[in-house]
Amino acid sequence: MYLNYEPDDLDVKISELLVATSDSADPELPAAVPEVLKLLRTCLGMDVAFVSQIADQRRTFMAVDQVPDFPLLEAGMSDPVEESWCQRVVEGRLPERMEDAAAYVASGQAPDPGFPIGTHLSTPVRLSGGTVYGTLCCFSRGIRTEADIDRLRYTASLLAARLAPGPVAP
């Protein structure tokens, strides 16, 4: 049987890092997440990639990868969830894929982050039963027309499966 992928395909690497590294669920982020974020960020042409956790009315950056000349975020940073783009995406007030996020800031739909955001991708990390852990996001200063939200969704589903066993909510 012929499989329609290359061994070096990004999805295969992500799957190996998030699935093949453990046989059990882990309530903490897997150690491979920083490497996964770097793979996603570089392959999607983004400046920043991160996993956030939403809990106790706060959004906390759990893992961050970013280009060296744009150091904005650090793991452990936190802010009120209502001020975050992450919460707006989870609630459906912002789309998961924004090719040009500046329009959302200009219209007041998204808070001004204080720095330029061109393309923004964000998807909820939904645990079994539908509970939202947080989000998997990446963004660039420029516009990336080829930005692939499906790849981010796939990675978020693998991450959710590592964080909590059982079927992952759609």
VMD Tcl script that builds the backbone (N, CA, C; Angstrom):
set m [mol new atoms 510]
animate dup $m
set s [atomselect $m all]
$s set {name element resname resid chain x y z} {
  {N N MET 1 A 0.845 -1.192 0.000}
  {CA C MET 1 A 0.000 0.000 0.000}
  {C C MET 1 A 0.879 1.241 0.000}
  {N N TYR 2 A 0.567 2.172 -0.868}
  {CA C TYR 2 A 1.314 3.409 -0.985}
  {C C TYR 2 A 0.692 4.467 -0.080}
  {N N LEU 3 A 1.512 5.071 0.767}
  {CA C LEU 3 A 1.036 6.144 1.631}
  {C C LEU 3 A 1.379 7.483 0.990}
  {N N ASN 4 A 0.473 8.414 1.059}
  {CA C ASN 4 A 0.630 9.695 0.394}
  {C C ASN 4 A 1.301 10.728 1.302}
  {N N TYR 5 A 2.513 10.428 1.750}
  {CA C TYR 5 A 3.284 11.389 2.514}
  {C C TYR 5 A 4.753 11.046 2.415}
  {N N GLU 6 A 5.558 12.024 2.669}
  {CA C GLU 6 A 7.003 11.850 2.708}
  {C C GLU 6 A 7.420 11.715 4.167}
  {N N PRO 7 A 8.441 10.909 4.472}
  {CA C PRO 7 A 8.880 10.754 5.866}
  {C C PRO 7 A 9.286 12.060 6.531}
  {N N ASP 8 A 9.701 13.046 5.752}
  {CA C ASP 8 A 10.094 14.330 6.318}
  {C C ASP 8 A 8.947 15.333 6.350}
  {N N ASP 9 A 7.750 14.923 5.977}
  {CA C ASP 9 A 6.588 15.803 5.967}
  {C C ASP 9 A 6.370 16.395 7.360}
  {N N LEU 10 A 6.000 17.666 7.415}
  {CA C LEU 10 A 5.803 18.355 8.685}
  {C C LEU 10 A 4.787 17.639 9.570}
  {N N ASP 11 A 3.669 17.200 9.000}
  {CA C ASP 11 A 2.652 16.530 9.802}
  {C C ASP 11 A 3.182 15.242 10.418}
  {N N VAL 12 A 4.018 14.523 9.691}
  {CA C VAL 12 A 4.611 13.284 10.215}
  {C C VAL 12 A 5.539 13.615 11.381}
  {N N LYS 13 A 6.367 14.637 11.226}
  {CA C LYS 13 A 7.276 15.023 12.304}
  {C C LYS 13 A 6.504 15.447 13.545}
  {N N ILE 14 A 5.468 16.243 13.349}
  {CA C ILE 14 A 4.661 16.703 14.485}
  {C C ILE 14 A 4.011 15.508 15.173}
  {N N SER 15 A 3.444 14.611 14.391}
  {CA C SER 15 A 2.807 13.426 14.950}
  {C C SER 15 A 3.800 12.599 15.752}
  {N N GLU 16 A 4.984 12.397 15.208}
  {CA C GLU 16 A 5.996 11.627 15.923}
  {C C GLU 16 A 6.378 12.301 17.237}
  {N N LEU 17 A 6.507 13.608 17.233}
  {CA C LEU 17 A 6.902 14.322 18.442}
  {C C LEU 17 A 5.812 14.305 19.512}
  {N N LEU 18 A 4.563 14.467 19.098}
  {CA C LEU 18 A 3.488 14.574 20.081}
  {C C LEU 18 A 2.836 13.245 20.435}
  {N N VAL 19 A 2.847 12.283 19.531}
  {CA C VAL 19 A 2.161 11.025 19.788}
  {C C VAL 19 A 3.127 9.920 20.167}
  {N N ALA 20 A 4.185 9.780 19.418}
  {CA C ALA 20 A 5.087 8.649 19.610}
  {C C ALA 20 A 5.985 8.790 20.836}
  {N N THR 21 A 5.999 9.956 21.472}
  {CA C THR 21 A 6.903 10.146 22.596}
  {C C THR 21 A 6.325 9.705 23.927}
  {N N SER 22 A 5.056 9.299 23.968}
  {CA C SER 22 A 4.469 8.882 25.233}
  {C C SER 22 A 3.260 7.992 24.990}
  {N N ASP 23 A 3.081 7.039 25.894}
  {CA C ASP 23 A 1.923 6.159 25.805}
  {C C ASP 23 A 0.784 6.605 26.706}
  {N N SER 24 A 1.011 7.608 27.511}
  {CA C SER 24 A -0.040 8.028 28.438}
  {C C SER 24 A -0.267 9.520 28.349}
  {N N ALA 25 A -1.421 9.942 28.831}
  {CA C ALA 25 A -1.749 11.361 28.841}
  {C C ALA 25 A -0.925 12.061 29.913}
  {N N ASP 26 A -0.673 13.318 29.693}
  {CA C ASP 26 A 0.125 14.116 30.601}
  {C C ASP 26 A -0.584 15.445 30.793}
  {N N PRO 27 A -0.927 15.798 32.030}
  {CA C PRO 27 A -1.641 17.066 32.226}
  {C C PRO 27 A -0.773 18.288 31.929}
  {N N GLU 28 A 0.531 18.105 31.831}
  {CA C GLU 28 A 1.435 19.188 31.495}
  {C C GLU 28 A 1.774 19.107 30.011}
  {N N LEU 29 A 2.269 20.202 29.473}
  {CA C LEU 29 A 2.666 20.193 28.070}
  {C C LEU 29 A 3.810 19.210 27.862}
  {N N PRO 30 A 3.751 18.433 26.790}
  {CA C PRO 30 A 4.857 17.524 26.485}
  {C C PRO 30 A 6.142 18.303 26.230}
  {N N ALA 31 A 7.266 17.692 26.562}
  {CA C ALA 31 A 8.570 18.338 26.377}
  {C C ALA 31 A 8.839 18.675 24.910}
  {N N ALA 32 A 8.188 17.977 23.987}
  {CA C ALA 32 A 8.418 18.188 22.558}
  {C C ALA 32 A 7.724 19.441 22.019}
  {N N VAL 33 A 6.861 20.084 22.802}
  {CA C VAL 33 A 6.090 21.227 22.302}
  {C C VAL 33 A 6.972 22.360 21.768}
  {N N PRO 34 A 8.063 22.750 22.435}
  {CA C PRO 34 A 8.891 23.814 21.847}
  {C C PRO 34 A 9.411 23.465 20.451}
  {N N GLU 35 A 9.802 22.214 20.240}
  {CA C GLU 35 A 10.265 21.801 18.922}
  {C C GLU 35 A 9.126 21.831 17.904}
  {N N VAL 36 A 7.937 21.417 18.324}
  {CA C VAL 36 A 6.765 21.463 17.446}
  {C C VAL 36 A 6.447 22.909 17.073}
  {N N LEU 37 A 6.492 23.812 18.041}
  {CA C LEU 37 A 6.222 25.226 17.765}
  {C C LEU 37 A 7.234 25.795 16.764}
  {N N LYS 38 A 8.493 25.435 16.934}
  {CA C LYS 38 A 9.517 25.921 16.009}
  {C C LYS 38 A 9.272 25.387 14.598}
  {N N LEU 39 A 8.920 24.098 14.479}
  {CA C LEU 39 A 8.595 23.516 13.174}
  {C C LEU 39 A 7.431 24.254 12.526}
  {N N LEU 40 A 6.353 24.445 13.297}
  {CA C LEU 40 A 5.187 25.149 12.761}
  {C C LEU 40 A 5.536 26.565 12.331}
  {N N ARG 41 A 6.210 27.282 13.203}
  {CA C ARG 41 A 6.541 28.685 12.923}
  {C C ARG 41 A 7.378 28.812 11.657}
  {N N THR 42 A 8.414 28.010 11.550}
  {CA C THR 42 A 9.298 28.141 10.392}
  {C C THR 42 A 8.620 27.660 9.108}
  {N N CYS 43 A 7.919 26.539 9.168}
  {CA C CYS 43 A 7.279 26.010 7.951}
  {C C CYS 43 A 6.118 26.876 7.481}
  {N N LEU 44 A 5.440 27.552 8.399}
  {CA C LEU 44 A 4.335 28.429 8.014}
  {C C LEU 44 A 4.803 29.860 7.735}
  {N N GLY 45 A 6.085 30.135 7.957}
  {CA C GLY 45 A 6.620 31.464 7.688}
  {C C GLY 45 A 6.152 32.512 8.674}
  {N N MET 46 A 5.943 32.119 9.922}
  {CA C MET 46 A 5.447 33.030 10.946}
  {C C MET 46 A 6.586 33.559 11.820}
  {N N ASP 47 A 6.303 34.614 12.564}
  {CA C ASP 47 A 7.290 35.197 13.473}
  {C C ASP 47 A 7.171 34.656 14.891}
  {N N VAL 48 A 5.970 34.257 15.295}
  {CA C VAL 48 A 5.717 33.787 16.658}
  {C C VAL 48 A 4.754 32.607 16.598}
  {N N ALA 49 A 5.008 31.610 17.439}
  {CA C ALA 49 A 4.067 30.498 17.637}
  {C C ALA 49 A 4.011 30.225 19.132}
  {N N PHE 50 A 2.813 29.928 19.634}
  {CA C PHE 50 A 2.703 29.654 21.066}
  {C C PHE 50 A 1.508 28.767 21.385}
  {N N VAL 51 A 1.572 28.178 22.568}
  {CA C VAL 51 A 0.448 27.464 23.161}
  {C C VAL 51 A 0.060 28.254 24.395}
  {N N SER 52 A -1.226 28.569 24.497}
  {CA C SER 52 A -1.710 29.264 25.690}
  {C C SER 52 A -2.656 28.353 26.456}
  {N N GLN 53 A -2.745 28.609 27.739}
  {CA C GLN 53 A -3.738 27.934 28.576}
  {C C GLN 53 A -4.705 28.994 29.071}
  {N N ILE 54 A -5.988 28.660 29.029}
  {CA C ILE 54 A -7.017 29.561 29.537}
  {C C ILE 54 A -7.588 28.939 30.799}
  {N N ALA 55 A -7.379 29.617 31.921}
  {CA C ALA 55 A -7.866 29.116 33.213}
  {C C ALA 55 A -7.953 30.279 34.191}
  {N N ASP 56 A -8.946 30.216 35.054}
  {CA C ASP 56 A -9.119 31.229 36.107}
  {C C ASP 56 A -9.135 32.653 35.543}
  {N N GLN 57 A -9.831 32.819 34.405}
  {CA C GLN 57 A -9.994 34.122 33.757}
  {C C GLN 57 A -8.674 34.739 33.296}
  {N N ARG 58 A -7.672 33.885 33.078}
  {CA C ARG 58 A -6.368 34.341 32.592}
  {C C ARG 58 A -5.966 33.531 31.370}
  {N N ARG 59 A -5.221 34.172 30.481}
  {CA C ARG 59 A -4.549 33.466 29.389}
  {C C ARG 59 A -3.073 33.463 29.756}
  {N N THR 60 A -2.495 32.276 29.799}
  {CA C THR 60 A -1.086 32.137 30.150}
  {C C THR 60 A -0.342 31.489 28.992}
  {N N PHE 61 A 0.779 32.070 28.612}
  {CA C PHE 61 A 1.611 31.496 27.563}
  {C C PHE 61 A 2.400 30.339 28.171}
  {N N MET 62 A 2.108 29.129 27.710}
  {CA C MET 62 A 2.740 27.937 28.269}
  {C C MET 62 A 4.046 27.600 27.552}
  {N N ALA 63 A 4.118 27.839 26.263}
  {CA C ALA 63 A 5.330 27.610 25.469}
  {C C ALA 63 A 5.310 28.596 24.311}
  {N N VAL 64 A 6.472 29.139 23.981}
  {CA C VAL 64 A 6.577 30.164 22.942}
  {C C VAL 64 A 7.812 29.895 22.087}
  {N N ASP 65 A 7.665 30.078 20.778}
  {CA C ASP 65 A 8.810 30.096 19.872}
  {C C ASP 65 A 8.647 31.325 18.989}
  {N N GLN 66 A 9.733 32.085 18.814}
  {CA C GLN 66 A 9.649 33.297 18.020}
  {C C GLN 66 A 10.985 33.589 17.362}
  {N N VAL 67 A 10.931 34.377 16.294}
  {CA C VAL 67 A 12.165 34.767 15.630}
  {C C VAL 67 A 12.972 35.632 16.596}
  {N N PRO 68 A 14.294 35.544 16.518}
  {CA C PRO 68 A 15.137 36.279 17.477}
  {C C PRO 68 A 14.963 37.795 17.453}
  {N N ASP 69 A 14.632 38.371 16.295}
  {CA C ASP 69 A 14.535 39.837 16.221}
  {C C ASP 69 A 13.149 40.370 16.615}
  {N N PHE 70 A 12.314 39.512 17.151}
  {CA C PHE 70 A 10.947 39.922 17.520}
  {C C PHE 70 A 10.559 39.283 18.862}
  {N N PRO 71 A 11.374 39.497 19.897}
  {CA C PRO 71 A 11.118 38.841 21.187}
  {C C PRO 71 A 10.030 39.559 21.986}
  {N N LEU 72 A 8.807 39.065 21.865}
  {CA C LEU 72 A 7.672 39.720 22.511}
  {C C LEU 72 A 7.145 38.965 23.714}
  {N N LEU 73 A 7.102 37.658 23.595}
  {CA C LEU 73 A 6.413 36.829 24.576}
  {C C LEU 73 A 7.383 35.870 25.248}
  {N N GLU 74 A 7.031 35.486 26.465}
  {CA C GLU 74 A 7.801 34.477 27.187}
  {C C GLU 74 A 6.833 33.520 27.845}
  {N N ALA 75 A 7.239 32.269 27.933}
  {CA C ALA 75 A 6.435 31.297 28.665}
  {C C ALA 75 A 6.247 31.809 30.086}
  {N N GLY 76 A 5.029 31.694 30.582}
  {CA C GLY 76 A 4.701 32.156 31.926}
  {C C GLY 76 A 4.013 33.515 31.956}
  {N N MET 77 A 4.159 34.295 30.886}
  {CA C MET 77 A 3.456 35.588 30.834}
  {C C MET 77 A 1.960 35.315 30.849}
  {N N SER 78 A 1.204 36.239 31.443}
  {CA C SER 78 A -0.234 36.046 31.590}
  {C C SER 78 A -0.942 37.381 31.489}
  {N N ASP 79 A -2.203 37.323 31.047}
  {CA C ASP 79 A -3.025 38.524 30.999}
  {C C ASP 79 A -4.492 38.129 31.154}
  {N N PRO 80 A -5.370 39.083 31.417}
  {CA C PRO 80 A -6.791 38.757 31.544}
  {C C PRO 80 A -7.306 38.147 30.237}
  {N N VAL 81 A -8.038 37.064 30.342}
  {CA C VAL 81 A -8.487 36.336 29.160}
  {C C VAL 81 A -9.346 37.202 28.242}
  {N N GLU 82 A -10.131 38.084 28.794}
  {CA C GLU 82 A -11.023 38.907 27.972}
  {C C GLU 82 A -10.250 39.894 27.105}
  {N N GLU 83 A -9.015 40.208 27.467}
  {CA C GLU 83 A -8.188 41.107 26.668}
  {C C GLU 83 A -7.438 40.366 25.561}
  {N N SER 84 A -7.615 39.041 25.502}
  {CA C SER 84 A -6.832 38.239 24.562}
  {C C SER 84 A -7.570 37.942 23.264}
  {N N TRP 85 A -6.811 37.783 22.206}
  {CA C TRP 85 A -7.356 37.330 20.940}
  {C C TRP 85 A -7.774 35.869 21.091}
  {N N CYS 86 A -7.050 35.116 21.920}
  {CA C CYS 86 A -7.324 33.686 22.113}
  {C C CYS 86 A -8.781 33.457 22.527}
  {N N GLN 87 A -9.250 34.180 23.519}
  {CA C GLN 87 A -10.619 34.004 23.999}
  {C C GLN 87 A -11.628 34.344 22.914}
  {N N ARG 88 A -11.351 35.367 22.149}
  {CA C ARG 88 A -12.259 35.750 21.063}
  {C C ARG 88 A -12.340 34.654 19.995}
  {N N VAL 89 A -11.225 33.983 19.731}
  {CA C VAL 89 A -11.240 32.878 18.778}
  {C C VAL 89 A -12.032 31.709 19.353}
  {N N VAL 90 A -11.792 31.365 20.608}
  {CA C VAL 90 A -12.517 30.253 21.256}
  {C C VAL 90 A -14.024 30.501 21.202}
  {N N GLU 91 A -14.441 31.726 21.445}
  {CA C GLU 91 A -15.867 32.072 21.455}
  {C C GLU 91 A -16.443 32.306 20.063}
  {N N GLY 92 A -15.607 32.347 19.039}
  {CA C GLY 92 A -16.081 32.578 17.680}
  {C C GLY 92 A -16.246 34.048 17.325}
  {N N ARG 93 A -15.769 34.951 18.169}
  {CA C ARG 93 A -15.861 36.381 17.864}
  {C C ARG 93 A -14.785 36.823 16.883}
  {N N LEU 94 A -13.729 36.035 16.770}
  {CA C LEU 94 A -12.697 36.247 15.762}
  {C C LEU 94 A -12.520 34.926 15.014}
  {N N PRO 95 A -12.200 34.986 13.724}
  {CA C PRO 95 A -11.977 33.741 12.975}
  {C C PRO 95 A -10.634 33.107 13.333}
  {N N GLU 96 A -10.529 31.823 13.095}
  {CA C GLU 96 A -9.273 31.126 13.362}
  {C C GLU 96 A -8.167 31.582 12.412}
  {N N ARG 97 A -8.527 31.956 11.211}
  {CA C ARG 97 A -7.536 32.394 10.217}
  {C C ARG 97 A -7.839 33.831 9.802}
  {N N MET 98 A -6.895 34.723 10.088}
  {CA C MET 98 A -6.999 36.107 9.656}
  {C C MET 98 A -5.785 36.398 8.789}
  {N N GLU 99 A -6.015 36.512 7.494}
  {CA C GLU 99 A -4.896 36.764 6.580}
  {C C GLU 99 A -4.288 38.139 6.840}
  {N N ASP 100 A -5.137 39.120 7.140}
  {CA C ASP 100 A -4.665 40.465 7.463}
  {C C ASP 100 A -5.377 40.922 8.739}
  {N N ALA 101 A -4.752 40.659 9.866}
  {CA C ALA 101 A -5.374 40.944 11.160}
  {C C ALA 101 A -5.505 42.438 11.441}
  {N N ALA 102 A -4.760 43.260 10.749}
  {CA C ALA 102 A -4.834 44.702 10.984}
  {C C ALA 102 A -6.248 45.229 10.811}
  {N N ALA 103 A -6.997 44.655 9.893}
  {CA C ALA 103 A -8.382 45.096 9.679}
  {C C ALA 103 A -9.246 44.840 10.908}
  {N N TYR 104 A -8.981 43.758 11.627}
  {CA C TYR 104 A -9.752 43.437 12.839}
  {C C TYR 104 A -9.403 44.394 13.976}
  {N N VAL 105 A -8.146 44.814 14.037}
  {CA C VAL 105 A -7.736 45.800 15.041}
  {C C VAL 105 A -8.367 47.148 14.704}
  {N N ALA 106 A -8.292 47.540 13.445}
  {CA C ALA 106 A -8.834 48.843 13.012}
  {C C ALA 106 A -10.330 48.941 13.264}
  {N N SER 107 A -11.061 47.827 13.122}
  {CA C SER 107 A -12.515 47.843 13.329}
  {C C SER 107 A -12.915 47.700 14.791}
  {N N GLY 108 A -11.939 47.431 15.675}
  {CA C GLY 108 A -12.243 47.255 17.091}
  {C C GLY 108 A -12.642 45.837 17.465}
  {N N GLN 109 A -12.640 44.911 16.512}
  {CA C GLN 109 A -12.993 43.520 16.815}
  {C C GLN 109 A -11.899 42.813 17.616}
  {N N ALA 110 A -10.654 43.262 17.438}
  {CA C ALA 110 A -9.521 42.692 18.164}
  {C C ALA 110 A -8.788 43.824 18.874}
  {N N PRO 111 A -8.360 43.579 20.114}
  {CA C PRO 111 A -7.617 44.620 20.819}
  {C C PRO 111 A -6.267 44.900 20.131}
  {N N ASP 112 A -5.822 46.135 20.203}
  {CA C ASP 112 A -4.529 46.502 19.625}
  {C C ASP 112 A -3.421 45.911 20.485}
  {N N PRO 113 A -2.590 45.028 19.904}
  {CA C PRO 113 A -1.530 44.404 20.697}
  {C C PRO 113 A -0.331 45.312 20.930}
  {N N GLY 114 A -0.276 46.444 20.245}
  {CA C GLY 114 A 0.855 47.342 20.416}
  {C C GLY 114 A 2.017 47.047 19.478}
  {N N PHE 115 A 1.831 46.109 18.567}
  {CA C PHE 115 A 2.831 45.777 17.557}
  {C C PHE 115 A 2.070 45.264 16.339}
  {N N PRO 116 A 2.703 45.294 15.182}
  {CA C PRO 116 A 1.980 44.891 13.968}
  {C C PRO 116 A 1.747 43.378 13.904}
  {N N ILE 117 A 0.546 43.009 13.500}
  {CA C ILE 117 A 0.232 41.616 13.203}
  {C C ILE 117 A -0.383 41.602 11.807}
  {N N GLY 118 A 0.244 40.839 10.929}
  {CA C GLY 118 A -0.289 40.664 9.582}
  {C C GLY 118 A -1.229 39.469 9.583}
  {N N THR 119 A -0.662 38.285 9.407}
  {CA C THR 119 A -1.460 37.064 9.412}
  {C C THR 119 A -1.471 36.466 10.810}
  {N N HIS 120 A -2.650 36.035 11.249}
  {CA C HIS 120 A -2.830 35.453 12.583}
  {C C HIS 120 A -3.626 34.168 12.437}
  {N N LEU 121 A -3.078 33.078 12.968}
  {CA C LEU 121 A -3.763 31.784 12.996}
  {C C LEU 121 A -3.913 31.364 14.442}
  {N N SER 122 A -5.093 30.917 14.817}
  {CA C SER 122 A -5.336 30.482 16.188}
  {C C SER 122 A -6.441 29.435 16.176}
  {N N THR 123 A -6.260 28.384 16.957}
  {CA C THR 123 A -7.290 27.361 17.060}
  {C C THR 123 A -7.342 26.840 18.484}
  {N N PRO 124 A -8.535 26.542 18.974}
  {CA C PRO 124 A -8.644 26.015 20.332}
  {C C PRO 124 A -7.996 24.639 20.462}
  {N N VAL 125 A -7.433 24.380 21.625}
  {CA C VAL 125 A -6.968 23.049 21.995}
  {C C VAL 125 A -8.085 22.486 22.874}
  {N N ARG 126 A -8.909 21.611 22.273}
  {CA C ARG 126 A -10.083 21.056 22.965}
  {C C ARG 126 A -9.785 19.662 23.484}
  {N N LEU 127 A -9.934 19.501 24.781}
  {CA C LEU 127 A -9.716 18.207 25.409}
  {C C LEU 127 A -10.941 17.325 25.199}
  {N N SER 128 A -10.829 16.059 25.585}
  {CA C SER 128 A -11.972 15.157 25.455}
  {C C SER 128 A -13.150 15.743 26.229}
  {N N GLY 129 A -14.326 15.582 25.691}
  {CA C GLY 129 A -15.514 16.146 26.312}
  {C C GLY 129 A -15.759 17.592 25.914}
  {N N GLY 130 A -14.847 18.191 25.148}
  {CA C GLY 130 A -15.058 19.545 24.672}
  {C C GLY 130 A -14.454 20.644 25.512}
  {N N THR 131 A -13.873 20.321 26.658}
  {CA C THR 131 A -13.250 21.335 27.500}
  {C C THR 131 A -12.100 21.995 26.753}
  {N N VAL 132 A -12.015 23.308 26.830}
  {CA C VAL 132 A -10.936 24.037 26.162}
  {C C VAL 132 A -9.759 24.182 27.123}
  {N N TYR 133 A -8.611 23.661 26.703}
  {CA C TYR 133 A -7.361 23.843 27.452}
  {C C TYR 133 A -6.850 25.264 27.227}
  {N N GLY 134 A -6.860 25.674 25.968}
  {CA C GLY 134 A -6.336 26.982 25.576}
  {C C GLY 134 A -6.314 27.063 24.065}
  {N N THR 135 A -5.260 27.655 23.522}
  {CA C THR 135 A -5.166 27.786 22.069}
  {C C THR 135 A -3.753 27.480 21.587}
  {N N LEU 136 A -3.681 27.137 20.326}
  {CA C LEU 136 A -2.423 27.026 19.599}
  {C C LEU 136 A -2.470 28.149 18.569}
  {N N CYS 137 A -1.493 29.043 18.602}
  {CA C CYS 137 A -1.529 30.233 17.753}
  {C C CYS 137 A -0.184 30.491 17.097}
  {N N CYS 138 A -0.239 31.181 15.994}
  {CA C CYS 138 A 0.976 31.734 15.401}
  {C C CYS 138 A 0.592 32.984 14.624}
  {N N PHE 139 A 1.555 33.886 14.507}
  {CA C PHE 139 A 1.286 35.094 13.747}
  {C C PHE 139 A 2.576 35.632 13.149}
  {N N SER 140 A 2.384 36.468 12.142}
  {CA C SER 140 A 3.522 37.113 11.471}
  {C C SER 140 A 3.271 38.609 11.420}
  {N N ARG 141 A 4.332 39.341 11.245}
  {CA C ARG 141 A 4.202 40.791 11.078}
  {C C ARG 141 A 3.677 41.124 9.689}
  {N N GLY 142 A 4.004 40.292 8.719}
  {CA C GLY 142 A 3.554 40.507 7.350}
  {C C GLY 142 A 2.389 39.590 7.012}
  {N N ILE 143 A 1.899 39.703 5.800}
  {CA C ILE 143 A 0.769 38.890 5.361}
  {C C ILE 143 A 1.296 37.617 4.698}
  {N N ARG 144 A 0.764 36.475 5.117}
  {CA C ARG 144 A 1.146 35.160 4.602}
  {C C ARG 144 A -0.090 34.521 3.979}
  {N N THR 145 A -0.232 34.657 2.684}
  {CA C THR 145 A -1.433 34.144 2.015}
  {C C THR 145 A -1.509 32.621 2.039}
  {N N GLU 146 A -0.372 31.956 2.228}
  {CA C GLU 146 A -0.354 30.502 2.226}
  {C C GLU 146 A -0.534 29.907 3.627}
  {N N ALA 147 A -0.787 30.715 4.614}
  {CA C ALA 147 A -0.918 30.249 5.993}
  {C C ALA 147 A -1.989 29.161 6.102}
  {N N ASP 148 A -1.642 28.053 6.723}
  {CA C ASP 148 A -2.451 26.842 6.714}
  {C C ASP 148 A -3.096 26.576 8.080}
  {N N ILE 149 A -4.344 26.970 8.254}
  {CA C ILE 149 A -5.046 26.754 9.521}
  {C C ILE 149 A -5.293 25.271 9.771}
  {N N ASP 150 A -5.450 24.476 8.721}
  {CA C ASP 150 A -5.690 23.042 8.907}
  {C C ASP 150 A -4.513 22.361 9.591}
  {N N ARG 151 A -3.320 22.770 9.264}
  {CA C ARG 151 A -2.133 22.196 9.914}
  {C C ARG 151 A -2.132 22.551 11.398}
  {N N LEU 152 A -2.541 23.758 11.733}
  {CA C LEU 152 A -2.611 24.169 13.137}
  {C C LEU 152 A -3.686 23.362 13.863}
  {N N ARG 153 A -4.838 23.163 13.241}
  {CA C ARG 153 A -5.910 22.367 13.847}
  {C C ARG 153 A -5.460 20.934 14.101}
  {N N TYR 154 A -4.766 20.356 13.126}
  {CA C TYR 154 A -4.255 18.994 13.274}
  {C C TYR 154 A -3.309 18.906 14.472}
  {N N THR 155 A -2.396 19.843 14.568}
  {CA C THR 155 A -1.439 19.850 15.672}
  {C C THR 155 A -2.148 20.041 17.007}
  {N N ALA 156 A -3.146 20.916 17.050}
  {CA C ALA 156 A -3.907 21.135 18.285}
  {C C ALA 156 A -4.621 19.863 18.715}
  {N N SER 157 A -5.147 19.092 17.765}
  {CA C SER 157 A -5.837 17.849 18.134}
  {C C SER 157 A -4.859 16.830 18.695}
  {N N LEU 158 A -3.656 16.744 18.143}
  {CA C LEU 158 A -2.643 15.840 18.684}
  {C C LEU 158 A -2.223 16.268 20.089}
  {N N LEU 159 A -2.052 17.563 20.267}
  {CA C LEU 159 A -1.675 18.089 21.574}
  {C C LEU 159 A -2.765 17.797 22.601}
  {N N ALA 160 A -4.013 17.999 22.227}
  {CA C ALA 160 A -5.134 17.725 23.135}
  {C C ALA 160 A -5.149 16.256 23.547}
  {N N ALA 161 A -4.886 15.373 22.603}
  {CA C ALA 161 A -4.871 13.945 22.908}
  {C C ALA 161 A -3.769 13.593 23.895}
  {N N ARG 162 A -2.656 14.313 23.837}
  {CA C ARG 162 A -1.569 14.087 24.800}
  {C C ARG 162 A -1.910 14.624 26.170}
  {N N LEU 163 A -2.695 15.687 26.227}
  {CA C LEU 163 A -3.027 16.296 27.504}
  {C C LEU 163 A -4.137 15.567 28.237}
  {N N ALA 164 A -5.046 14.940 27.507}
  {CA C ALA 164 A -6.166 14.217 28.127}
  {C C ALA 164 A -6.549 13.047 27.228}
  {N N PRO 165 A -6.591 11.834 27.782}
  {CA C PRO 165 A -6.940 10.674 26.963}
  {C C PRO 165 A -8.406 10.687 26.555}
  {N N GLY 166 A -8.718 9.894 25.556}
  {CA C GLY 166 A -10.106 9.782 25.110}
  {C C GLY 166 A -10.286 10.506 23.816}
  {N N PRO 167 A -11.494 10.456 23.254}
  {CA C PRO 167 A -11.744 11.128 21.985}
  {C C PRO 167 A -11.626 12.627 22.118}
  {N N VAL 168 A -11.069 13.236 21.117}
  {CA C VAL 168 A -10.906 14.687 21.103}
  {C C VAL 168 A -12.118 15.309 20.463}
  {N N ALA 169 A -12.617 16.390 21.061}
  {CA C ALA 169 A -13.801 17.078 20.528}
  {C C ALA 169 A -13.457 17.719 19.198}
  {N N PRO 170 A -14.412 17.770 18.267}
  {CA C PRO 170 A -14.161 18.391 16.957}
  {C C PRO 170 A -13.996 19.892 17.073}
}
mol reanalyze $m
mol bondsrecalc $m
mol representation Tube
mol addrep $m
